[in-house]
Amino acid sequence: MIYLNGEFMPIEKATISVLDRGFIFGDGVYEVIPAYSRRPFRLEEHLVRLQSSLDAIRLANPHPLPKWTELVGRIIAGNPWEDQNVYLQVTRGAAKRDHAFPKGLKPTVFLMASELVPPSAELVKYGAKAIVLPDFRWLRCDIKSTSLLGNCMLRTLAADQDCVEAILVRDGELTEASASNVFIVKAGTVLAPPKSHLILPGITYDVVLEILRANAIAHEVRPVAESELRSAEEIWVTSSSREVLPITTLDGKPVGRGEKAGKPGPVGERVYALYQQYKAQVMRAPAHA
């Protein structure tokens, strides 16, 4: 079951105008909200980020927070999986093709869900492969825009080399990955690039920083040089679907040195375990908390 412009229906019956600006220009924004045991995770934070993206493209939010909460809940209830990814998208609506934002349009609002399948136990245990690529995307990566062609191109280049991610660098510094944020460990300290217009403000990124602070794990939020990325003791990518996933091979070379080279590191393993504890705690809390 999906939701489109005021109606719930089977996805096969959903239609939009070919003049929808989301179809013509990618003129819209989106969110992906994980739900565990049919309870949305960090829903308010996702909706705050949605509002930020809408504000950035000068598009009025079509619904207040209680309405979004209701819609997300009904989509979760109307689909068969216990764990889901809820996708919601708002575009500017249908209009004659013209680059300038038209006024007075009715936005197109769409929600759907898919089964949430976290990284396999094997992938978490042994880690994943990634490559480093130049970040050639546009300069407003902080907007969760439906215009994802650059991300798709980069992710495909990674897939061509049997890698799960493309880790991106711009002007000699780490930004993020094609569909996730990136943390590294140097000299036992976790390093995270600061939020900026070049990085999507990840919800899982925030959770990881909260975990680091709460558990007195040494960390710094600061620019990370490409040289630091390539010589890191540990690398992780984080996102709602990947959670905290270790990268153990970078550009075909093992990450880290010594006995731990090419294996998940101790800091990442601890953070992964703490993330799972936090997630379980949140899901057990009263629904109104």
Secondary structure, DSSP 8 states (H G I E B T S, - for coil): -EEETTEEE-GGG----TTBHHHHH--EEEEEEEEETTEESSHHHHHHHHHHHHHHTT---SS-HHHHHHHHHHHHHTSS-SSEEEEEEEE--B-SS-SS--SS---EEEEEEEE-----HHHHHH-EEEEEEE--S-S-TTS-BS--HHHHHHHHHHHHTT-SEEEEEETTEEEEETTBEEEEEETTEEEE----TTS---HHHHHHHHHHHHTT--EEES--BHHHHHT-SEEEEEETTTEEEEEEEETTEESSSGGGTTS--HHHHHHHHHHHHHHHHHHHS-TT-
